[in-house]
């Protein structure tokens, strides 16, 4: 904590946070969750337990005249044994909707993955730290602090050099999105540069992001969480994790999709609901999973290990899933005019892959995230799209201000 200011400490409370479904009081502070406690009790593995606790899309929102802001947090960082540690997660600070500053928090807990297949891990505890933002513009302003999308983040204390008050209601519609690691933000450079955040900014909506790295597997508890979450717009980007994990055959996949949609419709009977099939991923277009990690010149990449000949026996590939999702949505839309379908290759297809190849064979790079976000905003929030809204502002602030700002690392 810096000492050159007369600090005002404001407790971090639920009404200051956006994009979460639950808060857990820990010995250190508040831990945002993106699944409620009931759902977390049903999680079968650490992969999803870690993913839902990583605050992708979660942000603090308040109004203040402060020119210096400090946020104490305890991060839990993930590293893979035998690989260099990734860079510290980034905190994005927005002033009146525009990215104005970034910071990182050194130290914290370290979760070391010792087995890439089983995700077995060892936890080493570490100290809390501070994300500091200085030289902010004077005067009243709306502040958003987006938390690192791949670091579990316990919120300890918020300090400012001027009083803090609740942010005014912006009247925006709430967009509830569920998807895979790409929706979570894998390989994105910072939290407002994940494709759902970019699309939400351009669409003029409030994002609740249930993108769970590797764990968009049509779990019933996720469907119930979405059923019970207030939302004006809902999208489901499903399919690729089912193939990645070789989790189902076609016989099980189809009723699982129906069940997922049925559950959401129990709580949102007429809400615009968009089903999005997988984006292009050449290694799994016609080859079943499961995926296997491999080192290619010291770089982690993935390969599909299934036999394409087994598609006839119900093994799933991305093309099989796209065909089935399109069929299911067409069938249901006869009685559900607010249900829509989008082929994921319209977000990232052959042309996009040629321009922005997948560095590890399954996840886009930062430019790929930008392309997906722009295409989603145009096709879904734009004129004639299923989520078209008067609040939509194609080309909104994040679309032009998401360049990297070198963090001030303490």
TAVEN-V860867 format. One record per residue. N is the residue number from 1. RES is the residue in three letters. PHI is phi in whole degrees, 0 to 359 (999 if undefined). BURIAL is I if it has 9 or more other C-alpha atoms within 8 Angstrom, else O. Layout:
N & RES & PHI & BURIAL
N & RES & PHI & BURIAL
//
This chain:
1 & UNK & 999 & O
2 & UNK & 285 & O
3 & UNK & 238 & O
4 & UNK & 279 & O
5 & UNK & 237 & O
6 & UNK & 275 & O
7 & UNK & 280 & O
8 & UNK & 248 & I
9 & UNK & 262 & O
10 & UNK & 243 & O
11 & UNK & 300 & O
12 & UNK & 279 & I
13 & UNK & 234 & O
14 & UNK & 301 & O
15 & UNK & 287 & O
16 & UNK & 266 & I
17 & UNK & 250 & I
18 & UNK & 230 & I
19 & UNK & 85 & I
20 & UNK & 244 & I
21 & UNK & 249 & I
22 & UNK & 202 & I
23 & UNK & 234 & I
24 & UNK & 246 & O
25 & UNK & 277 & O
26 & UNK & 253 & O
27 & UNK & 299 & O
28 & UNK & 259 & I
29 & UNK & 174 & I
30 & UNK & 256 & I
31 & UNK & 247 & I
32 & UNK & 289 & I
33 & UNK & 239 & I
34 & UNK & 253 & I
35 & UNK & 225 & I
36 & UNK & 288 & I
37 & UNK & 302 & O
38 & UNK & 301 & O
39 & UNK & 292 & I
40 & UNK & 297 & I
41 & UNK & 292 & O
42 & UNK & 257 & O
43 & UNK & 294 & I
44 & UNK & 271 & O
45 & UNK & 209 & O
46 & UNK & 291 & O
47 & UNK & 304 & I
48 & UNK & 287 & I
49 & UNK & 301 & I
50 & UNK & 287 & I
51 & UNK & 299 & I
52 & UNK & 289 & I
53 & UNK & 275 & I
54 & UNK & 281 & I
55 & UNK & 275 & I
56 & UNK & 297 & I
57 & UNK & 86 & I
58 & UNK & 275 & I
59 & UNK & 213 & I
60 & UNK & 273 & I
61 & UNK & 226 & I
62 & UNK & 198 & I
63 & UNK & 242 & I
64 & UNK & 196 & I
65 & UNK & 261 & I
66 & UNK & 301 & I
67 & UNK & 253 & I
68 & UNK & 226 & I
69 & UNK & 228 & I
70 & UNK & 234 & I
71 & UNK & 233 & I
72 & UNK & 275 & I
73 & UNK & 219 & I
74 & UNK & 243 & I
75 & UNK & 276 & I
76 & UNK & 242 & I
77 & UNK & 259 & I
78 & UNK & 247 & I
79 & UNK & 229 & I
80 & UNK & 250 & I
81 & UNK & 303 & O
82 & UNK & 92 & O
83 & UNK & 243 & O
84 & UNK & 299 & O
85 & UNK & 294 & O
86 & UNK & 291 & O
87 & UNK & 296 & O
88 & UNK & 301 & O
89 & UNK & 296 & I
90 & UNK & 256 & I
91 & UNK & 257 & I
92 & UNK & 262 & I
93 & UNK & 251 & I
94 & UNK & 252 & I
95 & UNK & 248 & I
96 & UNK & 50 & O
97 & UNK & 87 & I
98 & UNK & 243 & I
99 & UNK & 295 & I
100 & UNK & 241 & I
101 & UNK & 200 & I
102 & UNK & 221 & I
103 & UNK & 209 & I
104 & UNK & 229 & I
105 & UNK & 236 & I
106 & UNK & 282 & O
107 & UNK & 74 & I
108 & UNK & 89 & I
109 & UNK & 285 & I
110 & UNK & 234 & I
111 & UNK & 257 & I
112 & UNK & 263 & I
113 & UNK & 281 & I
114 & UNK & 262 & I
115 & UNK & 219 & I
116 & UNK & 295 & I
117 & UNK & 278 & O
118 & UNK & 274 & O
119 & UNK & 66 & I
120 & UNK & 301 & O
121 & UNK & 218 & I
122 & UNK & 238 & O
123 & UNK & 253 & O
124 & UNK & 247 & O
125 & UNK & 282 & O
126 & UNK & 215 & O
127 & UNK & 277 & O
128 & UNK & 288 & I
129 & UNK & 211 & I
130 & UNK & 229 & I
131 & UNK & 267 & I
132 & UNK & 243 & I
133 & UNK & 236 & I
134 & UNK & 237 & O
135 & UNK & 58 & O
136 & UNK & 283 & I
137 & UNK & 297 & O
138 & UNK & 287 & O
139 & UNK & 95 & O
140 & UNK & 296 & O
141 & UNK & 200 & I
142 & UNK & 272 & I
143 & UNK & 247 & I
144 & UNK & 235 & I
145 & UNK & 243 & I
146 & UNK & 276 & I
147 & UNK & 281 & I
148 & UNK & 304 & I
149 & UNK & 284 & I
150 & UNK & 237 & I
151 & UNK & 235 & I
152 & UNK & 303 & I
153 & UNK & 226 & I
154 & UNK & 268 & I
155 & UNK & 269 & I
156 & UNK & 255 & I
157 & UNK & 204 & I
158 & UNK & 241 & I
159 & UNK & 236 & I
160 & UNK & 218 & I
161 & UNK & 262 & I
162 & UNK & 204 & I
163 & UNK & 299 & I
164 & UNK & 244 & I
165 & UNK & 224 & O
166 & UNK & 300 & I
167 & UNK & 288 & I
168 & UNK & 292 & O
169 & UNK & 292 & O
170 & UNK & 271 & O
171 & UNK & 72 & O
172 & UNK & 283 & O
173 & UNK & 288 & I
174 & UNK & 263 & I
175 & UNK & 254 & I
176 & UNK & 259 & I
177 & UNK & 236 & I
178 & UNK & 234 & I
179 & UNK & 193 & I
180 & UNK & 266 & I
181 & UNK & 296 & I
182 & UNK & 293 & I
183 & UNK & 294 & I
184 & UNK & 297 & I
185 & UNK & 121 & I
186 & UNK & 306 & I
187 & UNK & 75 & O
188 & UNK & 289 & I
189 & UNK & 282 & O
190 & UNK & 198 & I
191 & UNK & 295 & I
192 & UNK & 273 & I
193 & UNK & 255 & I
194 & UNK & 288 & I
195 & UNK & 299 & I
196 & UNK & 297 & I
197 & UNK & 293 & I
198 & UNK & 297 & I
199 & UNK & 295 & I
200 & UNK & 297 & I
201 & UNK & 297 & I
202 & UNK & 290 & I
203 & UNK & 275 & I
204 & UNK & 68 & I
205 & UNK & 234 & I
206 & UNK & 266 & I
207 & UNK & 271 & I
208 & UNK & 240 & I
209 & UNK & 258 & I
210 & UNK & 255 & I
211 & UNK & 277 & I
212 & UNK & 241 & I
213 & UNK & 311 & I
214 & UNK & 73 & I
215 & UNK & 231 & I
216 & UNK & 272 & I
217 & UNK & 241 & I
218 & UNK & 60 & I
219 & UNK & 292 & O
220 & UNK & 302 & O
221 & UNK & 292 & O
222 & UNK & 290 & I
223 & UNK & 299 & I
224 & UNK & 294 & I
225 & UNK & 297 & I
226 & UNK & 290 & I
227 & UNK & 305 & I
228 & UNK & 266 & O
229 & UNK & 261 & O
230 & UNK & 302 & O
231 & UNK & 200 & I
232 & UNK & 261 & I
233 & UNK & 217 & I
234 & UNK & 225 & I
235 & UNK & 226 & I
236 & UNK & 232 & I
237 & UNK & 252 & I
238 & UNK & 232 & I
239 & UNK & 129 & I
240 & UNK & 290 & I
241 & UNK & 290 & I
242 & UNK & 297 & I
243 & UNK & 286 & I
244 & UNK & 309 & I
245 & UNK & 273 & I
246 & UNK & 50 & I
247 & UNK & 276 & O
248 & UNK & 213 & I
249 & UNK & 254 & I
250 & UNK & 303 & I
251 & UNK & 301 & O
252 & UNK & 274 & O
253 & UNK & 297 & I
254 & UNK & 299 & I
255 & UNK & 294 & O
256 & UNK & 294 & I
257 & UNK & 296 & I
258 & UNK & 302 & I
259 & UNK & 296 & I
260 & UNK & 299 & I
261 & UNK & 294 & I
262 & UNK & 302 & O
263 & UNK & 295 & I
264 & UNK & 299 & I
265 & UNK & 292 & I
266 & UNK & 299 & O
267 & UNK & 258 & O
268 & UNK & 225 & O
269 & UNK & 295 & O
270 & UNK & 234 & O
271 & UNK & 296 & I
272 & UNK & 307 & I
273 & UNK & 230 & I
274 & UNK & 248 & I
275 & UNK & 260 & I
276 & UNK & 243 & I
277 & UNK & 278 & I
278 & UNK & 296 & I
279 & UNK & 290 & I
280 & UNK & 298 & I
281 & UNK & 214 & I
282 & UNK & 307 & O
283 & UNK & 290 & I
284 & UNK & 235 & I
285 & UNK & 302 & I
286 & UNK & 229 & I
287 & UNK & 242 & I
288 & UNK & 292 & I
289 & UNK & 278 & I
290 & UNK & 278 & I
291 & UNK & 283 & I
292 & UNK & 227 & I
293 & UNK & 285 & I
294 & UNK & 210 & O
295 & UNK & 266 & O
296 & UNK & 236 & O
297 & UNK & 62 & O
298 & UNK & 86 & O
299 & UNK & 255 & O
300 & UNK & 285 & I
301 & UNK & 226 & I
302 & UNK & 232 & I
303 & UNK & 222 & I
304 & UNK & 273 & I
305 & UNK & 247 & I
306 & UNK & 281 & O
307 & UNK & 255 & O
308 & UNK & 304 & O
309 & UNK & 295 & O
310 & UNK & 276 & O
311 & UNK & 301 & I
312 & UNK & 296 & O
313 & UNK & 266 & O
314 & UNK & 101 & I
315 & UNK & 294 & I
316 & UNK & 265 & I
317 & UNK & 231 & I
318 & UNK & 295 & I
319 & UNK & 293 & O
320 & UNK & 298 & I
321 & UNK & 293 & I
322 & UNK & 300 & I
323 & UNK & 300 & O
324 & UNK & 287 & I
325 & UNK & 297 & I
326 & UNK & 299 & I
327 & UNK & 293 & O
328 & UNK & 298 & I
329 & UNK & 294 & I
330 & UNK & 299 & O
331 & UNK & 296 & O
332 & UNK & 286 & I
333 & UNK & 296 & I
334 & UNK & 299 & O
335 & UNK & 248 & O
336 & UNK & 222 & O
337 & UNK & 293 & O
338 & UNK & 264 & I
339 & UNK & 260 & I
340 & UNK & 226 & I
341 & UNK & 230 & I
342 & UNK & 224 & I
343 & UNK & 289 & I
344 & UNK & 300 & I
345 & UNK & 289 & I
346 & UNK & 284 & I
347 & UNK & 271 & I
348 & UNK & 206 & I
349 & UNK & 236 & I
350 & UNK & 302 & O
351 & UNK & 296 & O
352 & UNK & 294 & I
353 & UNK & 295 & I
354 & UNK & 295 & O
355 & UNK & 276 & O
356 & UNK & 229 & I
357 & UNK & 299 & I
358 & UNK & 280 & I
359 & UNK & 301 & I
360 & UNK & 251 & I
361 & UNK & 83 & I
362 & UNK & 226 & I
363 & UNK & 244 & I
364 & UNK & 286 & I
365 & UNK & 275 & I
366 & UNK & 304 & I
367 & UNK & 293 & O
368 & UNK & 294 & I
369 & UNK & 300 & I
370 & UNK & 298 & I
371 & UNK & 296 & I
372 & UNK & 298 & I
373 & UNK & 298 & I
374 & UNK & 295 & I
375 & UNK & 294 & I
376 & UNK & 297 & I
377 & UNK & 301 & I
378 & UNK & 290 & I
379 & UNK & 279 & I
380 & UNK & 253 & I
381 & UNK & 270 & I
382 & UNK & 286 & I
383 & UNK & 305 & O
384 & UNK & 84 & O
385 & UNK & 281 & I
386 & UNK & 295 & I
387 & UNK & 249 & I
388 & UNK & 306 & I
389 & UNK & 214 & O
390 & UNK & 298 & O
391 & UNK & 285 & O
392 & UNK & 296 & I
393 & UNK & 223 & O
394 & UNK & 310 & I
395 & UNK & 82 & O
396 & UNK & 295 & I
397 & UNK & 301 & I
398 & UNK & 292 & I
399 & UNK & 293 & I
400 & UNK & 241 & O
401 & UNK & 230 & O
402 & UNK & 262 & I
403 & UNK & 294 & O
404 & UNK & 287 & O
405 & UNK & 249 & O
406 & UNK & 299 & O
407 & UNK & 295 & I
408 & UNK & 270 & O
409 & UNK & 264 & O
410 & UNK & 271 & O
//
